[in-house]
């Protein structure tokens, strides 16, 4: 199971599970992510803001690596 750690620059971006879910499905609609049904998150203050753990898969089973201009993605394995 791949775990993607999403670092948000500003904690105001996500204040609830509902907002997180909406954000992730928005990415899904842009065909950047293909999500599993189960989404979980753990909030923890870091230098960059809030650390969110999201269980997801990239489109066509490809894993997402690297960083984006809007959010940072780092891959880890659980």
PDB file with SEQRES, HELIX, SHEET and CRYST1 records, atoms N, CA, C and O in Angstrom:
SEQRES   1 A   78  UNK UNK UNK UNK UNK UNK UNK UNK UNK UNK UNK UNK UNK          
SEQRES   2 A   78  UNK UNK UNK UNK UNK UNK UNK UNK UNK UNK UNK UNK UNK          
SEQRES   3 A   78  UNK UNK UNK UNK UNK UNK UNK UNK UNK UNK UNK UNK UNK          
SEQRES   4 A   78  UNK UNK UNK UNK UNK UNK UNK UNK UNK UNK UNK UNK UNK          
SEQRES   5 A   78  UNK UNK UNK UNK UNK UNK UNK UNK UNK UNK UNK UNK UNK          
SEQRES   6 A   78  UNK UNK UNK UNK UNK UNK UNK UNK UNK UNK UNK UNK UNK          
HELIX    1 AA1 UNK A   11  UNK A   13  5                                   3    
HELIX    2 AA2 UNK A   17  UNK A   29  1                                  13    
HELIX    3 AA3 UNK A   59  UNK A   61  5                                   3    
SHEET    1 AA1 4 UNK A  34  UNK A  35  0                                        
SHEET    2 AA1 4 UNK A  49  UNK A  57 -1                                        
SHEET    3 AA1 4 UNK A   2  UNK A   8 -1                                        
SHEET    4 AA1 4 UNK A  72  UNK A  77 -1                                        
SHEET    1 AA2 2 UNK A  45  UNK A  46  0                                        
SHEET    2 AA2 2 UNK A  49  UNK A  57 -1                                        
CRYST1    1.000    1.000    1.000  90.00  90.00  90.00 P 1           1          
ATOM      1  N   UNK A   1       0.854  -1.191   0.000  1.00  0.00           N  
ATOM      2  CA  UNK A   1       0.000   0.000   0.000  1.00  0.00           C  
ATOM      3  C   UNK A   1       0.883   1.232   0.000  1.00  0.00           C  
ATOM      4  O   UNK A   1       1.746   1.383   0.865  1.00  0.00           O  
ATOM      5  N   UNK A   2       0.677   2.092  -0.945  1.00  0.00           N  
ATOM      6  CA  UNK A   2       1.452   3.325  -1.000  1.00  0.00           C  
ATOM      7  C   UNK A   2       0.756   4.415  -0.205  1.00  0.00           C  
ATOM      8  O   UNK A   2      -0.463   4.574  -0.270  1.00  0.00           O  
ATOM      9  N   UNK A   3       1.537   5.144   0.530  1.00  0.00           N  
ATOM     10  CA  UNK A   3       1.028   6.289   1.281  1.00  0.00           C  
ATOM     11  C   UNK A   3       1.676   7.536   0.713  1.00  0.00           C  
ATOM     12  O   UNK A   3       2.901   7.640   0.654  1.00  0.00           O  
ATOM     13  N   UNK A   4       0.857   8.471   0.300  1.00  0.00           N  
ATOM     14  CA  UNK A   4       1.366   9.741  -0.204  1.00  0.00           C  
ATOM     15  C   UNK A   4       1.257  10.753   0.927  1.00  0.00           C  
ATOM     16  O   UNK A   4       0.194  10.909   1.527  1.00  0.00           O  
ATOM     17  N   UNK A   5       2.352  11.437   1.214  1.00  0.00           N  
ATOM     18  CA  UNK A   5       2.341  12.477   2.226  1.00  0.00           C  
ATOM     19  C   UNK A   5       2.185  13.809   1.505  1.00  0.00           C  
ATOM     20  O   UNK A   5       3.018  14.190   0.683  1.00  0.00           O  
ATOM     21  N   UNK A   6       1.116  14.501   1.825  1.00  0.00           N  
ATOM     22  CA  UNK A   6       0.818  15.764   1.156  1.00  0.00           C  
ATOM     23  C   UNK A   6       1.121  16.895   2.121  1.00  0.00           C  
ATOM     24  O   UNK A   6       0.544  16.970   3.206  1.00  0.00           O  
ATOM     25  N   UNK A   7       2.020  17.764   1.725  1.00  0.00           N  
ATOM     26  CA  UNK A   7       2.383  18.897   2.557  1.00  0.00           C  
ATOM     27  C   UNK A   7       1.694  20.145   2.021  1.00  0.00           C  
ATOM     28  O   UNK A   7       1.935  20.560   0.888  1.00  0.00           O  
ATOM     29  N   UNK A   8       0.849  20.728   2.831  1.00  0.00           N  
ATOM     30  CA  UNK A   8       0.190  21.958   2.413  1.00  0.00           C  
ATOM     31  C   UNK A   8       0.929  23.148   3.011  1.00  0.00           C  
ATOM     32  O   UNK A   8       1.285  23.150   4.189  1.00  0.00           O  
ATOM     33  N   UNK A   9       1.150  24.146   2.186  1.00  0.00           N  
ATOM     34  CA  UNK A   9       1.913  25.301   2.623  1.00  0.00           C  
ATOM     35  C   UNK A   9       1.157  26.097   3.682  1.00  0.00           C  
ATOM     36  O   UNK A   9       1.756  26.615   4.625  1.00  0.00           O  
ATOM     37  N   UNK A  10      -0.150  26.190   3.524  1.00  0.00           N  
ATOM     38  CA  UNK A  10      -0.953  26.960   4.465  1.00  0.00           C  
ATOM     39  C   UNK A  10      -2.032  26.083   5.062  1.00  0.00           C  
ATOM     40  O   UNK A  10      -2.832  25.490   4.339  1.00  0.00           O  
ATOM     41  N   UNK A  11      -2.053  26.000   6.380  1.00  0.00           N  
ATOM     42  CA  UNK A  11      -3.004  25.099   7.025  1.00  0.00           C  
ATOM     43  C   UNK A  11      -4.446  25.497   6.775  1.00  0.00           C  
ATOM     44  O   UNK A  11      -5.345  24.676   6.958  1.00  0.00           O  
ATOM     45  N   UNK A  12      -4.695  26.739   6.359  1.00  0.00           N  
ATOM     46  CA  UNK A  12      -6.056  27.172   6.059  1.00  0.00           C  
ATOM     47  C   UNK A  12      -6.657  26.414   4.862  1.00  0.00           C  
ATOM     48  O   UNK A  12      -7.877  26.392   4.693  1.00  0.00           O  
ATOM     49  N   UNK A  13      -5.822  25.808   4.053  1.00  0.00           N  
ATOM     50  CA  UNK A  13      -6.324  25.082   2.888  1.00  0.00           C  
ATOM     51  C   UNK A  13      -7.242  23.939   3.284  1.00  0.00           C  
ATOM     52  O   UNK A  13      -8.216  23.645   2.590  1.00  0.00           O  
ATOM     53  N   UNK A  14      -6.930  23.299   4.395  1.00  0.00           N  
ATOM     54  CA  UNK A  14      -7.724  22.154   4.822  1.00  0.00           C  
ATOM     55  C   UNK A  14      -7.997  22.259   6.314  1.00  0.00           C  
ATOM     56  O   UNK A  14      -7.072  22.250   7.126  1.00  0.00           O  
ATOM     57  N   UNK A  15      -9.273  22.359   6.667  1.00  0.00           N  
ATOM     58  CA  UNK A  15      -9.643  22.474   8.074  1.00  0.00           C  
ATOM     59  C   UNK A  15     -10.491  21.308   8.547  1.00  0.00           C  
ATOM     60  O   UNK A  15     -10.799  21.214   9.736  1.00  0.00           O  
ATOM     61  N   UNK A  16     -10.873  20.423   7.645  1.00  0.00           N  
ATOM     62  CA  UNK A  16     -11.730  19.305   8.038  1.00  0.00           C  
ATOM     63  C   UNK A  16     -11.570  18.139   7.075  1.00  0.00           C  
ATOM     64  O   UNK A  16     -11.013  18.282   5.987  1.00  0.00           O  
ATOM     65  N   UNK A  17     -12.064  16.994   7.492  1.00  0.00           N  
ATOM     66  CA  UNK A  17     -12.053  15.820   6.618  1.00  0.00           C  
ATOM     67  C   UNK A  17     -12.832  16.088   5.342  1.00  0.00           C  
ATOM     68  O   UNK A  17     -12.451  15.637   4.262  1.00  0.00           O  
ATOM     69  N   UNK A  18     -13.941  16.836   5.477  1.00  0.00           N  
ATOM     70  CA  UNK A  18     -14.765  17.131   4.299  1.00  0.00           C  
ATOM     71  C   UNK A  18     -13.985  17.970   3.294  1.00  0.00           C  
ATOM     72  O   UNK A  18     -14.040  17.716   2.091  1.00  0.00           O  
ATOM     73  N   UNK A  19     -13.261  18.968   3.787  1.00  0.00           N  
ATOM     74  CA  UNK A  19     -12.461  19.790   2.876  1.00  0.00           C  
ATOM     75  C   UNK A  19     -11.362  18.970   2.219  1.00  0.00           C  
ATOM     76  O   UNK A  19     -11.074  19.137   1.033  1.00  0.00           O  
ATOM     77  N   UNK A  20     -10.753  18.085   2.994  1.00  0.00           N  
ATOM     78  CA  UNK A  20      -9.712  17.225   2.433  1.00  0.00           C  
ATOM     79  C   UNK A  20     -10.293  16.347   1.332  1.00  0.00           C  
ATOM     80  O   UNK A  20      -9.715  16.216   0.254  1.00  0.00           O  
ATOM     81  N   UNK A  21     -11.440  15.752   1.620  1.00  0.00           N  
ATOM     82  CA  UNK A  21     -12.085  14.886   0.640  1.00  0.00           C  
ATOM     83  C   UNK A  21     -12.412  15.657  -0.636  1.00  0.00           C  
ATOM     84  O   UNK A  21     -12.174  15.169  -1.741  1.00  0.00           O  
ATOM     85  N   UNK A  22     -12.959  16.864  -0.476  1.00  0.00           N  
ATOM     86  CA  UNK A  22     -13.291  17.688  -1.642  1.00  0.00           C  
ATOM     87  C   UNK A  22     -12.053  18.036  -2.454  1.00  0.00           C  
ATOM     88  O   UNK A  22     -12.082  18.009  -3.685  1.00  0.00           O  
ATOM     89  N   UNK A  23     -10.972  18.362  -1.767  1.00  0.00           N  
ATOM     90  CA  UNK A  23      -9.726  18.700  -2.453  1.00  0.00           C  
ATOM     91  C   UNK A  23      -9.205  17.505  -3.249  1.00  0.00           C  
ATOM     92  O   UNK A  23      -8.806  17.640  -4.406  1.00  0.00           O  
ATOM     93  N   UNK A  24      -9.214  16.344  -2.616  1.00  0.00           N  
ATOM     94  CA  UNK A  24      -8.696  15.157  -3.301  1.00  0.00           C  
ATOM     95  C   UNK A  24      -9.557  14.762  -4.486  1.00  0.00           C  
ATOM     96  O   UNK A  24      -9.034  14.356  -5.524  1.00  0.00           O  
ATOM     97  N   UNK A  25     -10.884  14.874  -4.345  1.00  0.00           N  
ATOM     98  CA  UNK A  25     -11.743  14.530  -5.472  1.00  0.00           C  
ATOM     99  C   UNK A  25     -11.608  15.548  -6.599  1.00  0.00           C  
ATOM    100  O   UNK A  25     -11.796  15.218  -7.770  1.00  0.00           O  
ATOM    101  N   UNK A  26     -11.280  16.791  -6.236  1.00  0.00           N  
ATOM    102  CA  UNK A  26     -11.017  17.806  -7.258  1.00  0.00           C  
ATOM    103  C   UNK A  26      -9.799  17.400  -8.091  1.00  0.00           C  
ATOM    104  O   UNK A  26      -9.798  17.538  -9.314  1.00  0.00           O  
ATOM    105  N   UNK A  27      -8.772  16.902  -7.419  1.00  0.00           N  
ATOM    106  CA  UNK A  27      -7.589  16.417  -8.135  1.00  0.00           C  
ATOM    107  C   UNK A  27      -7.949  15.219  -8.996  1.00  0.00           C  
ATOM    108  O   UNK A  27      -7.447  15.064 -10.110  1.00  0.00           O  
ATOM    109  N   UNK A  28      -8.823  14.375  -8.469  1.00  0.00           N  
ATOM    110  CA  UNK A  28      -9.270  13.201  -9.218  1.00  0.00           C  
ATOM    111  C   UNK A  28      -9.951  13.619 -10.509  1.00  0.00           C  
ATOM    112  O   UNK A  28      -9.729  13.024 -11.563  1.00  0.00           O  
ATOM    113  N   UNK A  29     -10.797  14.665 -10.414  1.00  0.00           N  
ATOM    114  CA  UNK A  29     -11.514  15.136 -11.599  1.00  0.00           C  
ATOM    115  C   UNK A  29     -10.554  15.687 -12.639  1.00  0.00           C  
ATOM    116  O   UNK A  29     -10.839  15.637 -13.835  1.00  0.00           O  
ATOM    117  N   UNK A  30      -9.417  16.212 -12.193  1.00  0.00           N  
ATOM    118  CA  UNK A  30      -8.414  16.728 -13.124  1.00  0.00           C  
ATOM    119  C   UNK A  30      -7.539  15.604 -13.657  1.00  0.00           C  
ATOM    120  O   UNK A  30      -6.556  15.845 -14.358  1.00  0.00           O  
ATOM    121  N   UNK A  31      -7.907  14.373 -13.317  1.00  0.00           N  
ATOM    122  CA  UNK A  31      -7.184  13.176 -13.768  1.00  0.00           C  
ATOM    123  C   UNK A  31      -5.738  13.149 -13.292  1.00  0.00           C  
ATOM    124  O   UNK A  31      -4.881  12.516 -13.909  1.00  0.00           O  
ATOM    125  N   UNK A  32      -5.476  13.847 -12.184  1.00  0.00           N  
ATOM    126  CA  UNK A  32      -4.127  13.801 -11.638  1.00  0.00           C  
ATOM    127  C   UNK A  32      -4.011  12.705 -10.588  1.00  0.00           C  
ATOM    128  O   UNK A  32      -2.922  12.194 -10.325  1.00  0.00           O  
ATOM    129  N   UNK A  33      -5.127  12.355 -10.001  1.00  0.00           N  
ATOM    130  CA  UNK A  33      -5.115  11.300  -8.997  1.00  0.00           C  
ATOM    131  C   UNK A  33      -6.301  10.372  -9.222  1.00  0.00           C  
ATOM    132  O   UNK A  33      -7.367  10.795  -9.670  1.00  0.00           O  
ATOM    133  N   UNK A  34      -6.098   9.131  -8.910  1.00  0.00           N  
ATOM    134  CA  UNK A  34      -7.199   8.179  -8.905  1.00  0.00           C  
ATOM    135  C   UNK A  34      -7.243   7.599  -7.500  1.00  0.00           C  
ATOM    136  O   UNK A  34      -6.335   6.875  -7.093  1.00  0.00           O  
ATOM    137  N   UNK A  35      -8.274   7.910  -6.778  1.00  0.00           N  
ATOM    138  CA  UNK A  35      -8.294   7.606  -5.356  1.00  0.00           C  
ATOM    139  C   UNK A  35      -8.985   6.299  -5.034  1.00  0.00           C  
ATOM    140  O   UNK A  35      -9.890   5.855  -5.740  1.00  0.00           O  
ATOM    141  N   UNK A  36      -8.535   5.699  -3.954  1.00  0.00           N  
ATOM    142  CA  UNK A  36      -9.236   4.563  -3.379  1.00  0.00           C  
ATOM    143  C   UNK A  36     -10.384   5.108  -2.531  1.00  0.00           C  
ATOM    144  O   UNK A  36     -10.420   6.294  -2.204  1.00  0.00           O  
ATOM    145  N   UNK A  37     -11.286   4.259  -2.193  1.00  0.00           N  
ATOM    146  CA  UNK A  37     -12.433   4.670  -1.399  1.00  0.00           C  
ATOM    147  C   UNK A  37     -12.000   5.144  -0.006  1.00  0.00           C  
ATOM    148  O   UNK A  37     -12.576   6.078   0.552  1.00  0.00           O  
ATOM    149  N   UNK A  38     -10.995   4.494   0.531  1.00  0.00           N  
ATOM    150  CA  UNK A  38     -10.575   4.815   1.888  1.00  0.00           C  
ATOM    151  C   UNK A  38      -9.579   5.973   1.892  1.00  0.00           C  
ATOM    152  O   UNK A  38      -8.494   5.867   1.319  1.00  0.00           O  
ATOM    153  N   UNK A  39      -9.941   7.048   2.523  1.00  0.00           N  
ATOM    154  CA  UNK A  39      -9.059   8.215   2.657  1.00  0.00           C  
ATOM    155  C   UNK A  39      -8.915   8.491   4.146  1.00  0.00           C  
ATOM    156  O   UNK A  39      -9.907   8.620   4.863  1.00  0.00           O  
ATOM    157  N   UNK A  40      -7.673   8.579   4.603  1.00  0.00           N  
ATOM    158  CA  UNK A  40      -7.498   8.899   6.008  1.00  0.00           C  
ATOM    159  C   UNK A  40      -6.453  10.007   6.120  1.00  0.00           C  
ATOM    160  O   UNK A  40      -5.638  10.198   5.217  1.00  0.00           O  
ATOM    161  N   UNK A  41      -6.485  10.722   7.221  1.00  0.00           N  
ATOM    162  CA  UNK A  41      -5.479  11.752   7.395  1.00  0.00           C  
ATOM    163  C   UNK A  41      -5.117  11.928   8.854  1.00  0.00           C  
ATOM    164  O   UNK A  41      -5.942  11.740   9.749  1.00  0.00           O  
ATOM    165  N   UNK A  42      -3.877  12.290   9.071  1.00  0.00           N  
ATOM    166  CA  UNK A  42      -3.362  12.583  10.401  1.00  0.00           C  
ATOM    167  C   UNK A  42      -2.790  13.984  10.341  1.00  0.00           C  
ATOM    168  O   UNK A  42      -1.929  14.281   9.512  1.00  0.00           O  
ATOM    169  N   UNK A  43      -3.267  14.829  11.211  1.00  0.00           N  
ATOM    170  CA  UNK A  43      -2.823  16.213  11.228  1.00  0.00           C  
ATOM    171  C   UNK A  43      -1.650  16.353  12.197  1.00  0.00           C  
ATOM    172  O   UNK A  43      -1.713  15.884  13.334  1.00  0.00           O  
ATOM    173  N   UNK A  44      -0.599  16.991  11.743  1.00  0.00           N  
ATOM    174  CA  UNK A  44       0.573  17.188  12.576  1.00  0.00           C  
ATOM    175  C   UNK A  44       1.281  18.446  12.106  1.00  0.00           C  
ATOM    176  O   UNK A  44       1.547  18.607  10.915  1.00  0.00           O  
ATOM    177  N   UNK A  45       1.583  19.334  13.035  1.00  0.00           N  
ATOM    178  CA  UNK A  45       2.227  20.590  12.650  1.00  0.00           C  
ATOM    179  C   UNK A  45       3.691  20.344  12.276  1.00  0.00           C  
ATOM    180  O   UNK A  45       4.451  19.739  13.032  1.00  0.00           O  
ATOM    181  N   UNK A  46       4.057  20.822  11.106  1.00  0.00           N  
ATOM    182  CA  UNK A  46       5.431  20.740  10.630  1.00  0.00           C  
ATOM    183  C   UNK A  46       5.858  22.121  10.178  1.00  0.00           C  
ATOM    184  O   UNK A  46       5.061  23.059  10.191  1.00  0.00           O  
ATOM    185  N   UNK A  47       7.124  22.249   9.776  1.00  0.00           N  
ATOM    186  CA  UNK A  47       7.621  23.532   9.285  1.00  0.00           C  
ATOM    187  C   UNK A  47       6.786  24.033   8.118  1.00  0.00           C  
ATOM    188  O   UNK A  47       6.573  25.236   7.971  1.00  0.00           O  
ATOM    189  N   UNK A  48       6.314  23.110   7.291  1.00  0.00           N  
ATOM    190  CA  UNK A  48       5.599  23.503   6.077  1.00  0.00           C  
ATOM    191  C   UNK A  48       4.090  23.600   6.298  1.00  0.00           C  
ATOM    192  O   UNK A  48       3.361  23.938   5.366  1.00  0.00           O  
ATOM    193  N   UNK A  49       3.612  23.316   7.490  1.00  0.00           N  
ATOM    194  CA  UNK A  49       2.175  23.423   7.719  1.00  0.00           C  
ATOM    195  C   UNK A  49       1.605  22.144   8.298  1.00  0.00           C  
ATOM    196  O   UNK A  49       2.104  21.651   9.309  1.00  0.00           O  
ATOM    197  N   UNK A  50       0.588  21.607   7.692  1.00  0.00           N  
ATOM    198  CA  UNK A  50      -0.049  20.389   8.186  1.00  0.00           C  
ATOM    199  C   UNK A  50       0.321  19.210   7.296  1.00  0.00           C  
ATOM    200  O   UNK A  50       0.307  19.310   6.069  1.00  0.00           O  
ATOM    201  N   UNK A  51       0.645  18.113   7.924  1.00  0.00           N  
ATOM    202  CA  UNK A  51       1.020  16.909   7.188  1.00  0.00           C  
ATOM    203  C   UNK A  51      -0.222  16.022   7.077  1.00  0.00           C  
ATOM    204  O   UNK A  51      -0.825  15.651   8.084  1.00  0.00           O  
ATOM    205  N   UNK A  52      -0.581  15.701   5.878  1.00  0.00           N  
ATOM    206  CA  UNK A  52      -1.774  14.880   5.647  1.00  0.00           C  
ATOM    207  C   UNK A  52      -1.355  13.564   5.023  1.00  0.00           C  
ATOM    208  O   UNK A  52      -0.577  13.536   4.070  1.00  0.00           O  
ATOM    209  N   UNK A  53      -1.873  12.481   5.565  1.00  0.00           N  
ATOM    210  CA  UNK A  53      -1.593  11.171   4.994  1.00  0.00           C  
ATOM    211  C   UNK A  53      -2.813  10.724   4.205  1.00  0.00           C  
ATOM    212  O   UNK A  53      -3.908  10.615   4.756  1.00  0.00           O  
ATOM    213  N   UNK A  54      -2.633  10.471   2.954  1.00  0.00           N  
ATOM    214  CA  UNK A  54      -3.756  10.113   2.099  1.00  0.00           C  
ATOM    215  C   UNK A  54      -3.447   8.800   1.404  1.00  0.00           C  
ATOM    216  O   UNK A  54      -2.397   8.655   0.780  1.00  0.00           O  
ATOM    217  N   UNK A  55      -4.345   7.859   1.509  1.00  0.00           N  
ATOM    218  CA  UNK A  55      -4.158   6.579   0.839  1.00  0.00           C  
ATOM    219  C   UNK A  55      -4.737   6.721  -0.558  1.00  0.00           C  
ATOM    220  O   UNK A  55      -5.946   6.893  -0.717  1.00  0.00           O  
ATOM    221  N   UNK A  56      -3.908   6.653  -1.544  1.00  0.00           N  
ATOM    222  CA  UNK A  56      -4.384   6.911  -2.909  1.00  0.00           C  
ATOM    223  C   UNK A  56      -3.505   6.213  -3.937  1.00  0.00           C  
ATOM    224  O   UNK A  56      -2.415   5.734  -3.623  1.00  0.00           O  
ATOM    225  N   UNK A  57      -3.988   6.165  -5.141  1.00  0.00           N  
ATOM    226  CA  UNK A  57      -3.219   5.644  -6.262  1.00  0.00           C  
ATOM    227  C   UNK A  57      -3.267   6.663  -7.394  1.00  0.00           C  
ATOM    228  O   UNK A  57      -4.272   7.345  -7.597  1.00  0.00           O  
ATOM    229  N   UNK A  58      -2.188   6.747  -8.107  1.00  0.00           N  
ATOM    230  CA  UNK A  58      -2.176   7.643  -9.250  1.00  0.00           C  
ATOM    231  C   UNK A  58      -2.939   7.000 -10.407  1.00  0.00           C  
ATOM    232  O   UNK A  58      -3.199   5.797 -10.414  1.00  0.00           O  
ATOM    233  N   UNK A  59      -3.282   7.823 -11.366  1.00  0.00           N  
ATOM    234  CA  UNK A  59      -4.032   7.345 -12.524  1.00  0.00           C  
ATOM    235  C   UNK A  59      -3.282   6.208 -13.225  1.00  0.00           C  
ATOM    236  O   UNK A  59      -2.063   6.260 -13.387  1.00  0.00           O  
ATOM    237  N   UNK A  60      -4.022   5.196 -13.631  1.00  0.00           N  
ATOM    238  CA  UNK A  60      -3.466   4.030 -14.336  1.00  0.00           C  
ATOM    239  C   UNK A  60      -2.452   3.274 -13.490  1.00  0.00           C  
ATOM    240  O   UNK A  60      -1.588   2.576 -14.020  1.00  0.00           O  
ATOM    241  N   UNK A  61      -2.561   3.417 -12.158  1.00  0.00           N  
ATOM    242  CA  UNK A  61      -1.677   2.661 -11.288  1.00  0.00           C  
ATOM    243  C   UNK A  61      -0.275   3.217 -11.179  1.00  0.00           C  
ATOM    244  O   UNK A  61       0.574   2.618 -10.519  1.00  0.00           O  
ATOM    245  N   UNK A  62      -0.012   4.343 -11.809  1.00  0.00           N  
ATOM    246  CA  UNK A  62       1.323   4.930 -11.704  1.00  0.00           C  
ATOM    247  C   UNK A  62       1.406   5.739 -10.415  1.00  0.00           C  
ATOM    248  O   UNK A  62       0.445   6.396 -10.016  1.00  0.00           O  
ATOM    249  N   UNK A  63       2.567   5.680  -9.773  1.00  0.00           N  
ATOM    250  CA  UNK A  63       2.736   6.402  -8.523  1.00  0.00           C  
ATOM    251  C   UNK A  63       3.134   7.854  -8.814  1.00  0.00           C  
ATOM    252  O   UNK A  63       3.791   8.150  -9.813  1.00  0.00           O  
ATOM    253  N   UNK A  64       2.723   8.731  -7.925  1.00  0.00           N  
ATOM    254  CA  UNK A  64       3.094  10.142  -8.061  1.00  0.00           C  
ATOM    255  C   UNK A  64       4.335  10.427  -7.230  1.00  0.00           C  
ATOM    256  O   UNK A  64       4.429  10.016  -6.074  1.00  0.00           O  
ATOM    257  N   UNK A  65       5.272  11.123  -7.819  1.00  0.00           N  
ATOM    258  CA  UNK A  65       6.491  11.504  -7.117  1.00  0.00           C  
ATOM    259  C   UNK A  65       6.769  12.978  -7.379  1.00  0.00           C  
ATOM    260  O   UNK A  65       6.144  13.597  -8.240  1.00  0.00           O  
ATOM    261  N   UNK A  66       7.710  13.530  -6.629  1.00  0.00           N  
ATOM    262  CA  UNK A  66       8.146  14.887  -6.888  1.00  0.00           C  
ATOM    263  C   UNK A  66       7.230  15.933  -6.288  1.00  0.00           C  
ATOM    264  O   UNK A  66       6.455  15.645  -5.376  1.00  0.00           O  
ATOM    265  N   UNK A  67       7.321  17.134  -6.797  1.00  0.00           N  
ATOM    266  CA  UNK A  67       6.554  18.235  -6.244  1.00  0.00           C  
ATOM    267  C   UNK A  67       5.779  18.948  -7.333  1.00  0.00           C  
ATOM    268  O   UNK A  67       6.127  18.904  -8.513  1.00  0.00           O  
ATOM    269  N   UNK A  68       4.739  19.594  -6.905  1.00  0.00           N  
ATOM    270  CA  UNK A  68       3.909  20.385  -7.802  1.00  0.00           C  
ATOM    271  C   UNK A  68       3.948  21.820  -7.320  1.00  0.00           C  
ATOM    272  O   UNK A  68       4.330  22.073  -6.178  1.00  0.00           O  
ATOM    273  N   UNK A  69       3.569  22.748  -8.149  1.00  0.00           N  
ATOM    274  CA  UNK A  69       3.568  24.153  -7.762  1.00  0.00           C  
ATOM    275  C   UNK A  69       2.492  24.442  -6.725  1.00  0.00           C  
ATOM    276  O   UNK A  69       2.622  25.394  -5.954  1.00  0.00           O  
ATOM    277  N   UNK A  70       1.421  23.632  -6.689  1.00  0.00           N  
ATOM    278  CA  UNK A  70       0.329  23.897  -5.771  1.00  0.00           C  
ATOM    279  C   UNK A  70       0.434  23.100  -4.485  1.00  0.00           C  
ATOM    280  O   UNK A  70      -0.017  23.557  -3.435  1.00  0.00           O  
ATOM    281  N   UNK A  71       1.016  21.930  -4.550  1.00  0.00           N  
ATOM    282  CA  UNK A  71       1.176  21.098  -3.360  1.00  0.00           C  
ATOM    283  C   UNK A  71       2.414  20.255  -3.548  1.00  0.00           C  
ATOM    284  O   UNK A  71       2.850  20.012  -4.673  1.00  0.00           O  
ATOM    285  N   UNK A  72       2.975  19.813  -2.445  1.00  0.00           N  
ATOM    286  CA  UNK A  72       4.150  18.952  -2.517  1.00  0.00           C  
ATOM    287  C   UNK A  72       3.745  17.519  -2.271  1.00  0.00           C  
ATOM    288  O   UNK A  72       2.945  17.242  -1.377  1.00  0.00           O  
ATOM    289  N   UNK A  73       4.277  16.622  -3.038  1.00  0.00           N  
ATOM    290  CA  UNK A  73       3.979  15.205  -2.865  1.00  0.00           C  
ATOM    291  C   UNK A  73       5.282  14.447  -2.622  1.00  0.00           C  
ATOM    292  O   UNK A  73       6.248  14.570  -3.374  1.00  0.00           O  
ATOM    293  N   UNK A  74       5.276  13.679  -1.571  1.00  0.00           N  
ATOM    294  CA  UNK A  74       6.435  12.834  -1.310  1.00  0.00           C  
ATOM    295  C   UNK A  74       5.933  11.416  -1.115  1.00  0.00           C  
ATOM    296  O   UNK A  74       4.922  11.201  -0.446  1.00  0.00           O  
ATOM    297  N   UNK A  75       6.617  10.464  -1.683  1.00  0.00           N  
ATOM    298  CA  UNK A  75       6.125   9.096  -1.575  1.00  0.00           C  
ATOM    299  C   UNK A  75       6.762   8.384  -0.391  1.00  0.00           C  
ATOM    300  O   UNK A  75       7.927   8.607  -0.060  1.00  0.00           O  
ATOM    301  N   UNK A  76       5.986   7.542   0.226  1.00  0.00           N  
ATOM    302  CA  UNK A  76       6.471   6.704   1.320  1.00  0.00           C  
ATOM    303  C   UNK A  76       5.700   5.397   1.237  1.00  0.00           C  
ATOM    304  O   UNK A  76       4.668   5.328   0.569  1.00  0.00           O  
ATOM    305  N   UNK A  77       6.182   4.377   1.899  1.00  0.00           N  
ATOM    306  CA  UNK A  77       5.486   3.097   1.852  1.00  0.00           C  
ATOM    307  C   UNK A  77       5.101   2.674   3.251  1.00  0.00           C  
ATOM    308  O   UNK A  77       5.873   2.819   4.199  1.00  0.00           O  
ATOM    309  N   UNK A  78       3.907   2.152   3.363  1.00  0.00           N  
ATOM    310  CA  UNK A  78       3.334   1.824   4.672  1.00  0.00           C  
ATOM    311  C   UNK A  78       3.086   0.318   4.741  1.00  0.00           C  
ATOM    312  O   UNK A  78       2.605  -0.183   5.757  1.00  0.00           O  
TER     313      UNK A  78                                                      
END                                                                             
